[in-house]
C-alpha cells in the first residue's frame, strides 16, 4: 500500500482524492498550478506544491520519497498545446521522475469516438477524430507502455458542478436533435473512490472505465430533471457539431472496474 502519494492536479477530483486518503491516515502531497488554487487547500491542512507540471524548475521542489502518483491535472479547457503540455508531456515527466512508483493517469471516455449508441468497453476501439483527443490517446499509450494504470472518466458532476443541470435551472438548456444521444457520467466522489480503489487494486498497464451504472439519453435526463424541479421540458434544437472532442454517441460500460470490487455510491444521476 502506498505510503506517500503525490496528486498532480489537486483540483475538483484530485482534492476529493486527497481528502479521502488523508482521512484514512495516508500521507499526501498535492500539486496545483496557481497560488490562488493552493490557498484554500492549505487552509484545510493539505500539503500543496505550486507550479507548471511541464516546468523543470517546478519539479525541483517535488519530494523524492513518493511511491504513488495520481495524474489528474486539467488542461483548463485549453487547446492542443495545453493538452500536449499537461497530459502527454506532464505524464512523461512523472514517468521519468518516478520510474518505480505506482502511477495512475486520469484520461476521458471522450477517446471513444463511437457514434451509433453502442456499448463500449476497454477493449473497444478508441480512435478520437479531434486533435485534442488524439493527444490524450498518445498520453494514454505512453502510460500503458510504462505500466501506468489509465482511468477513462466519464462526464464529472457533483457539488458545485453540473453543466446540464445548471443550464436547465437557468432556462438555457436545449435538447439537441431527437434527444437520443447517450450521456455517460460519474459523480465526483465516485471518481475519487474509483481512483483510490485502483491505486490499491488496479493492474499496471491496464485501462479502466470510470462511470456510473446507467447511461441516460439527453431526453430522459432532461425529462426526469424537469419533473423533479417542476420546470418546463427544454425545447428541441439542432445538434452542435463543433465540439472540441467531437460528436460521439455511445454507452460506456464500467463492468471491468466493478469486477475488481468497486461499486459507485451513486449508480445513476437519479440517486445523486
Helices and strands as residue ranges (DSSP letters): E 4-8, H 12-23, E 27-32, H 35-43, E 47-50, H 56-59, E 68-71, H 80-83, I 84-89, H 90-97, E 102-108, G 109-111, E 119-120, H 131-145, E 149-153, E 155-157, H 163-169, E 174-176, E 182-183, E 185-187, H 188-201, E 207-210, E 216-217, H 218-229, E 235-237, E 251-252, H 255-259
